[in-house]
Amino acid sequence: MKRVVALALDGVISYDLACVVQAFRYCPGKDGEPLGFQLDTCGARAGAVNSPDGFSLYVEHGLEALADADVVVVPGRVPGEVPEEVAAALRAAAARGAMMVSICVGAFVLAEAGLLDGRPATTHWAFCDDFARRFPAVRLDPGALYIDDGDVLTSAGLSAGWDLCLHIVRRELGAAIAADLARWNVRPPHREGGQAQYIPAVVRGNDMHDSLAATLDWAAANPAAAPDVSALAGHALMSERTFIRRFKAELGTTPRRWLEAQRTARARELLETTELPVEVVAAHAGFGSVTALRAHLRTATGTTPAGYRRSLRH
């Protein structure tokens, strides 16, 4: 039996904590008995723990519970300073050889304790820019659902915590038990792609110069109508050279890259909301072939058209 301790700090996100509880307290074994893990929950101290979710929690243990944990899991919490005694307890657990795990923005806590320096890690996509600014020594991967770096594991936001917990069960107890756990919780044992597929597709900013706005609106609404940069320039009634210069000055990117992004955004929309065959989606989005669609979608989301449609179709 491995002892798993979830550290619920003030501001803990109850969904993140629930992923840990559901995975490790109810990991199925023979005759429904827990197998492989013993789960405890602790706080910075025993007693009440505040949550932003409309209720408080009560934990029976303080930081002393980390002293003999085999696995330490830090669920996400609302932003706030990490008390030095918490950071010190986490460092001591890591130095002792405990597996250190974060879910969602719990990565901020591990990073604050210095446990992610020089390591690959991830967190919720919406907080990646802030994380990168605060912790430049961490090798942040904004697209991953989770990252296993041996003794330190991190996940992206919310439901990605489930993906990571299942991965740990699979790694420690085998694929069959992980599949049973997933089946019991009525969820897939493995998800395709990374969290990039869940980041909203941004078509264009709101601060566009009037000289380009009409052309960009036209091309974004129907990327197939603008097969190349010369078509964009023609719609804007500019020479191609002038259009490219003005485009780069106002948008900070090239027309070709912008057009590829619009095609990918349009393809994502069609895959999510229609039953159209992939060949038709590629044509409507302005890609010359299904191969081109697959290549651009994998770059943008980390998955295939079929995988994206299965995971995100409305």
N, C-alpha and C positions, 0 to 999 in steps of 0.2 A: 504493500500500500504506500503510495506517495502522498505526502501531506501537502495540500494546496491551501494557501492562505490568500484570500482576497482582501486588499487594503482599501477600505471605504473611507476616503477622506471627506471632510465637509464639502458640500457641493457635489457629491457623487451623483452621477447619472444613473438612475435606477435601471434603465434598460441594459447598460453595459454590465452592471453587477449581476443582473438576472441571467445574462448569457453565461457567466461563469458558474452561477449556482446551478442552472439547468444542465450544464455540460458535465460538471464534476461531482455534484451531489447525487445526480440521478443517472450517472453513467451505467447502462444496463449490464448486469452480470447474470450468473446462474440463478434461475428462479426469481428474477427481478431484483436480486440483491445488488447493491453497489459493488463495483469491481475496480480495483486499481487505484482509486483516489479517495482520500478523506479530505473534506472541505471544511475550513473554518473561515470566519470573517472577522476582521479586526479593524480598528480605527486608530487614529493618532493616540487615542486613549479609550478605555471602555466607556460605554454610555451612548448618549444620543448623537446621531450624525445627521446633519441637515442635508436635504436634497432639494433641488429646484423643481421637483416634480409634484409638489403639492402635499408631501408628507415627510416625516422624519423616520429614520431607522434607528434601531438599537443594536449595538454590538457588545458582546460580552468580553472581548479581548482588546488589549492595547497593543503597542508595538512589540511587546515581548513575544507575541505569537509568531513573529517573523524569525525568531532565533533558531527554530528547528524546522522551518518550512523547506520542503524540497522544491516547491514551485511558488513563486510570489506573483500575483496578478494585480495590476493596478488599473481598475476601470477608469473611464473618463470622469472628469469633474469640471465644474465651472471654473473659469480662470481665477487664479489666486496664487499667492506666494506659497511655496512649499516650506513648511517649518524645518529648521535645520535638524531637529531630532528625527524627523521622518526621513530626510535625505540620508542621514547617517545610518539609520536602521536599514535602509535599502542597500546602501553601499556595503554594510556588514554582511547582509544576506548574500549579496553577489560575491563578495570575497570568500565566503564560506562555500560557495559552489552551487547555490540555489539557482534554478532556472528563473529568469526575470522576464515577465510578460506584461505588456501594456495593451489596453484596448482603447481605440479612438484617441481622444486627446489625453489619455493617460500617458502617452508618450512624452508629453511636456514634463510630467513628474519625473520619469526616468532620466530625461535629458537634464533637468534641473539638478538631479543628483550626480550628474557626470557619467552616467552609465551607458550613454549612447555615443560618446565622443569617438570618432573614427569608425563608427559602425554604420551599416545600412539600416534604415528604419523608415517607417511610414506613419501617417496619422490621417485624420479626416481631411478630405480634399479641401474643404472650405477654410482650414486653418494652416495649410501647408506654407503659404507665403509668410505668415507670422512666425511659424516654427523655423523656417529657413533663416529669417532675419535674426531670431533670438539665439539659434544654435547652429552657427555656420560650420562647426566641427563635425556635425552629424551628416552622414551621406544619405540625405533624404530622397526617397523614391515616392513621388506623389501619386503614381499610377497603380501601386501594388495594393491588393486586398490585404495581404499580410506578408511579413518577412520573417523567415526563420534564419537567424544567424547563430545557430547552435545553442548557446546558453542565454541568449537575449532574443526575444521574439516580440514583434509589434504588429498591430493591425490597423487598418483604416477605420472609418467611423461605424459606430452602431452595429448593424448586422454583420459587418466584417469581423466583429468580435466572435460571432458564432463560427465563421469560417476558420478563424485561428484556433478556437477551442477544439473544434473537430479535428483540425490538423494535429494538435497536440495529442488528442486521444488516439488518432491513427498512428502517430509516431511512437507512442509509448505502448499501446495495447494492440495495434494491428488494425487493418482495414475492415475486418468483419465487425468488430465491436463499434468502430466509428460509424459504419453503415447502419448498425442497429440503433445507435444513438440518434442519428439523423432521421431514421424512419420513425422512431418514437416521437420525435419533435416535429414531424410532418414537414421536413425541409430537405432540400437536396444535400447529399453528402459532399458535393463539390460544385463550385460555381466556376464557369468559364470566364476568362478575361480578368481584368483588374478593375479598380475603382474609377479609372478614366471613363468607362462607359456610363457612369452615373453623374458625371460633371456636366452641367447644362451646356449645350452647344451655343456659343455666343456668335451671333451673326455679324453685328457691327456695333460700335459704340454710339452713344447718343450725342456726341459732340462733333459730328461730322460737318465739314464745311459745305455750305450750300452748293458750291460748284460741283461737288461730287455726289451729293445726297441722292438726287434723282436716279443717277446711274447705278449707284450701289443698291438702292431699293429695288430697282428693276432686275438687276442680276441676282440679288438674294432671293427674290420671289420665284424666279425661274432660271436656275443656273444653266439649264440646257440651252437657253436662248443666247448665252454668251459663251461661245466655244473657246474663245481665246482673248488675249489682252487687246488685240486690235478691235474686236467687237465692242469691248468696254469703252475704248477710246472713241470709236465711232459714235456710240450712243451719247457720249459726253461732248461731242462736237469738238474734239481736240486731236492734235496729232498724237501718234502713239508715244513719241518721245516726251512731249509736254505732259501727257497724261501720267506716264510712269513717274516723272519727276515730281509732279504735284501729289500723286498718290502716296509716294514714299514720304514726302514731307508732312502730309496730313495724317497718315495712318501708321507710319512707322514700320511698314512692311511692303512687300512687293505685290503688284496686282495679281501675279500668278499664284502666290501663296494664299492670298485672300480668296481668290476664286476657288482654289482647291478646298479651302475651309468651308465655303458656302455649299459646295457640292457634297461634302461629307455631312454637313448639317442637314441638308435636304434629304440625303439618303437615310440618315438616322430617323428623321421625322416619318418618312414613308415606311421604314421597317417597323416602327413603333405602332403606327396607326392604320396600316392597310394590310391586305392579303396579297398585294402584288408580288409576282415572281421576282426573284433577285435580278434577273435580266432586265425586267421592266423598270425596277427601281434604279438600276445603274443608268439606263437611258434617260429617265425623267430627271435624274440628278445631274446629268451632263457628263457622266463618265463614258469614256469611249468603249469600255468593256467591263465585264464582271470582274476580270482580273484586276483592273485598275481600282474598282470599288473595293475589293477585298484588301488590297494593299493599303489604301488610304484609311479604311475603317480600322484595320488592325493597328496602324500607327496612332490613330486618334483614340481608340477605345481598348485596344489589347485583345479584341475578339473578332470573330468572323461575322458576316451578315446573319447567318442562321443562329449563331450563338447570341448575338445581340437581340435578335427578334424574340428568341425564347425568353430572355431575361427581362426585357423591358417593354414588350408590346402591350399597349393599353387594352 
